[in-house]
Amino acid sequence: MPELTRQELVERVIELRKCEWSKRESEVLIAEIEKDVPCPFAHVQEYAFHTDLTAEEVVEKMLAYKPIAL
């Protein structure tokens, strides 16, 4: 069961986007998010920083992520 609520995930994305963190601190925040979404670290980082989506849309995209079954 996830530890962070949807709203807490949104707040983490907003915090990440402020860019007030060292690289290590950003990695810790991303890891916190990653443990509560089915999305891997690289995708969390990409969605949070490299899209024009709102924080809410980023969280929706991360929660909707489905890994490709090989």
C-alpha positions in Angstrom: 0.0 0.0 0.0 1.4 3.4 -0.9 2.7 5.6 1.9 2.2 8.9 0.1 -1.2 10.2 -0.9 -1.9 11.5 -4.4 -1.7 15.1 -2.9 1.6 14.3 -1.3 3.0 13.0 -4.6 1.8 16.2 -6.3 3.6 18.3 -3.5 6.8 16.3 -4.1 6.7 17.0 -7.8 6.2 20.7 -7.1 9.1 20.7 -4.7 11.3 19.0 -7.3 10.5 21.6 -9.9 11.6 24.4 -7.6 15.2 23.2 -8.3 16.3 24.3 -4.8 17.9 20.9 -4.1 21.3 19.4 -4.5 21.6 16.4 -6.9 21.6 14.0 -3.9 18.5 15.7 -2.3 16.7 15.5 -5.6 17.5 11.8 -6.0 16.1 11.2 -2.5 12.8 13.0 -3.4 12.6 11.1 -6.6 13.2 7.8 -4.8 10.4 8.7 -2.3 8.0 9.2 -5.2 9.3 6.1 -7.1 8.4 3.8 -4.2 4.8 4.8 -4.4 4.2 4.7 -8.1 4.7 1.9 -10.7 7.0 4.1 -12.7 10.8 3.6 -12.7 13.2 6.3 -11.5 14.2 7.5 -15.0 10.5 8.0 -15.9 9.8 9.8 -12.7 12.7 12.2 -13.3 11.7 12.7 -17.0 8.0 13.4 -16.2 8.8 15.8 -13.4 11.4 17.9 -15.2 11.1 17.4 -18.9 7.4 17.9 -19.7 4.9 20.7 -19.9 2.5 18.8 -17.7 1.2 20.2 -14.5 2.3 18.5 -11.3 -1.2 16.8 -11.0 -0.8 15.5 -14.6 2.7 14.2 -13.9 1.3 12.2 -10.9 -1.6 10.9 -13.0 0.9 9.8 -15.7 3.2 8.1 -13.1 0.3 6.3 -11.4 -1.1 5.1 -14.8 2.3 3.8 -15.9 2.2 0.1 -17.0 5.5 -1.7 -17.6 5.9 -3.5 -20.9 5.7 -7.2 -20.5 8.3 -9.0 -22.6 
